[in-house]
Amino acid sequence: MKNALIALAVIIYLGTGLIQFFAIISGLQHWIGTPIIISGIVAIFIAWLPVIGTIVGIIGAVKSRGWQWYSAVILFCWPFVVYLLVILIYGTAGIFKRHVEF
């Protein structure tokens, strides 16, 4: 069960990354007017940078695809929220965990 959930999370994460990648390509074509090949090559490098890729993906989805800003933010920023929750949960558990030394 645990492996199936991990596999599902990876598939969803990669799917979100592909949507972000194509939003960056659309944004570059819309703003700069570059051909799809050049936009794709540039988008690879932009998408590789976590925060910059997310911001450019959000702007590309809103400006070139006509998405609402809040739907783009929700779709592209959910990994950051999950990371923050995991850090908070494990950090809080570490504080309340009793350390027993033998």
C-alpha positions as CSV (number, residue, x, y, z in Angstrom):
1,M,0.0,0.0,0.0
2,K,2.8,2.4,0.9
3,N,4.6,1.8,-2.4
4,A,1.4,2.4,-4.3
5,L,0.8,5.7,-2.6
6,I,4.4,6.7,-3.3
7,A,4.0,5.8,-7.0
8,L,0.8,7.8,-7.2
9,A,2.4,10.8,-5.6
10,V,5.3,10.6,-8.1
11,I,2.9,10.4,-11.0
12,I,0.9,13.3,-9.8
13,Y,4.1,15.4,-9.1
14,L,5.4,14.6,-12.6
15,G,2.1,15.5,-14.2
16,T,2.1,18.8,-12.4
17,G,5.6,19.4,-13.6
18,L,4.6,18.7,-17.2
19,I,1.7,21.1,-17.0
20,Q,4.1,23.7,-15.6
21,F,6.6,23.0,-18.4
22,F,4.0,23.5,-21.1
23,A,2.7,26.7,-19.3
24,I,6.3,28.0,-19.4
25,I,6.6,27.2,-23.1
26,S,3.2,29.0,-23.8
27,G,4.3,32.0,-21.7
28,L,7.6,32.3,-23.6
29,Q,5.8,32.1,-27.0
30,H,3.3,34.7,-25.9
31,W,5.7,37.2,-24.3
32,I,8.7,36.9,-26.6
33,G,7.2,35.4,-29.7
34,T,9.9,32.6,-30.0
35,P,9.3,29.4,-31.9
36,I,8.2,26.4,-30.0
37,I,11.6,24.7,-30.3
38,I,13.5,27.6,-28.7
39,S,10.8,28.1,-26.1
40,G,11.1,24.4,-25.2
41,I,14.8,24.5,-24.8
42,V,14.6,27.7,-22.7
43,A,11.7,26.2,-20.7
44,I,13.8,23.2,-19.7
45,F,16.3,25.4,-17.9
46,I,13.6,27.6,-16.4
47,A,11.5,24.7,-15.1
48,W,14.6,23.2,-13.6
49,L,14.8,26.1,-11.1
50,P,12.2,25.3,-8.4
51,V,10.9,28.7,-7.4
52,I,11.6,30.6,-10.7
53,G,10.0,27.8,-12.7
54,T,6.9,27.9,-10.6
55,I,6.5,31.7,-10.9
56,V,7.1,31.7,-14.6
57,G,4.7,28.7,-15.0
58,I,2.0,30.6,-13.0
59,I,2.5,33.7,-15.1
60,G,2.5,31.7,-18.3
61,A,-0.7,29.9,-17.4
62,V,-2.5,33.1,-16.5
63,K,-1.3,35.3,-19.4
64,S,-1.2,32.9,-22.3
65,R,-3.7,30.2,-21.3
66,G,-6.3,32.4,-19.6
67,W,-6.3,30.6,-16.3
68,Q,-7.5,32.3,-13.1
69,W,-4.5,33.3,-11.0
70,Y,-5.7,31.4,-7.9
71,S,-6.2,28.1,-9.8
72,A,-2.6,28.4,-11.2
73,V,-1.2,29.1,-7.8
74,I,-3.0,26.2,-6.3
75,L,-1.9,23.8,-9.0
76,F,1.7,24.9,-9.1
77,C,2.4,25.6,-5.4
78,W,0.9,22.5,-3.8
79,P,4.3,20.8,-3.5
80,F,5.6,23.6,-1.4
81,V,2.6,23.4,0.9
82,V,3.2,19.6,1.3
83,Y,6.9,20.1,2.0
84,L,6.0,22.7,4.7
85,L,3.5,20.4,6.3
86,V,5.9,17.5,6.4
87,I,8.6,19.7,7.9
88,L,6.1,21.0,10.5
89,I,4.8,17.6,11.4
90,Y,8.2,15.9,11.8
91,G,9.6,19.0,13.6
92,T,6.8,19.0,16.0
93,A,7.0,15.3,16.5
94,G,10.7,15.6,17.3
95,I,10.0,18.2,19.9
96,F,7.5,16.1,21.7
97,K,9.3,12.8,21.3
98,R,10.8,11.5,24.5
99,H,14.5,10.8,24.3
100,V,15.3,7.7,26.4
101,E,19.0,7.0,26.9
102,F,20.3,3.7,28.2
